[in-house]
Amino acid sequence: MKSILQDEKTCFMCGTTLGLECHHVIFGRGMRPISERLGLTIWLCAEHHRGCLGPHMNRKTDLRLRRFAQSCYEDTHSHKEWMKFIGRNYL
């Protein structure tokens, strides 16, 4: 599914178009396929994906992206549906 979080293929954090990697905002324990299906993906450059400020290394960044994803999802779907698929509230 197309991302509901981002329209352009640029780094979500800095805007570069170089070295992009797809980040599944909700990840871990079988959650990547759910992120993919619900459109909860963004593009990040390697530094912003795996670097010290990226969501895999920085809890604050990770939570900020998860809150953004939930907010965007709940703009067009219910909170109940979010909880059904994700099982955790980030707002």
C-alpha positions as CSV (number, residue, x, y, z in Angstrom):
1,M,0.0,0.0,0.0
2,K,1.1,3.6,-0.6
3,S,2.2,5.5,2.4
4,I,-0.5,7.6,4.2
5,L,2.3,9.5,5.9
6,Q,4.4,10.9,3.0
7,D,3.7,11.7,-0.7
8,E,7.2,12.3,-2.0
9,K,10.2,10.0,-2.0
10,T,12.5,12.2,0.1
11,C,14.0,11.8,3.6
12,F,11.2,12.6,6.0
13,M,13.7,14.3,8.3
14,C,16.0,16.2,6.0
15,G,14.5,16.1,2.6
16,T,17.4,14.5,0.7
17,T,16.8,12.1,-2.1
18,L,20.1,10.3,-1.7
19,G,20.5,6.9,0.0
20,L,16.9,6.4,0.9
21,E,15.6,3.5,3.0
22,C,12.0,2.6,3.7
23,H,11.1,2.8,7.4
24,H,8.2,0.9,8.8
25,V,7.0,3.2,11.5
26,I,5.5,0.4,13.5
27,F,8.1,-2.4,13.6
28,G,9.1,-5.5,15.6
29,R,7.4,-8.8,16.3
30,G,5.6,-9.2,12.9
31,M,4.5,-5.5,12.7
32,R,6.3,-4.6,9.5
33,P,3.7,-6.3,7.3
34,I,1.0,-4.5,9.2
35,S,2.8,-1.2,8.7
36,E,3.1,-2.0,5.0
37,R,-0.6,-2.9,4.7
38,L,-1.8,0.2,6.6
39,G,0.5,2.6,4.8
40,L,2.6,3.4,7.9
41,T,5.9,3.8,6.1
42,I,8.2,6.8,5.4
43,W,11.5,7.3,3.5
44,L,14.6,8.1,5.6
45,C,18.2,8.6,4.5
46,A,20.6,6.1,6.0
47,E,21.7,8.6,8.7
48,H,18.2,9.4,9.8
49,H,17.1,5.7,9.6
50,R,20.0,3.9,11.4
51,G,22.1,6.8,12.8
52,C,22.1,8.1,16.4
53,L,19.1,10.3,15.8
54,G,17.1,7.7,13.8
55,P,14.1,5.8,15.1
56,H,16.1,2.6,15.6
57,M,18.6,4.3,17.9
58,N,16.7,7.1,19.4
59,R,13.5,6.5,21.4
60,K,12.3,10.1,21.2
61,T,12.4,10.0,17.4
62,D,10.7,6.6,17.4
63,L,7.8,7.8,19.6
64,R,7.4,11.0,17.6
65,L,7.1,9.1,14.4
66,R,4.6,6.6,16.0
67,R,2.5,9.4,17.3
68,F,2.5,11.1,13.9
69,A,1.5,7.7,12.3
70,Q,-1.4,7.2,14.7
71,S,-2.6,10.7,14.3
72,C,-2.6,10.4,10.5
73,Y,-4.3,7.0,10.6
74,E,-7.0,8.1,12.9
75,D,-7.8,11.1,10.6
76,T,-9.6,8.6,8.3
77,H,-10.1,5.6,10.6
78,S,-11.3,5.0,14.1
79,H,-9.1,4.7,17.3
80,K,-10.7,1.3,17.8
81,E,-9.4,0.1,14.4
82,W,-5.9,1.4,15.2
83,M,-6.0,-0.6,18.5
84,K,-7.2,-3.6,16.7
85,F,-4.2,-3.6,14.3
86,I,-1.5,-2.0,16.4
87,G,-2.6,-2.8,19.9
88,R,-0.9,0.2,21.5
89,N,-1.9,3.9,21.9
90,Y,0.9,6.5,21.2
91,L,-1.2,9.6,21.6
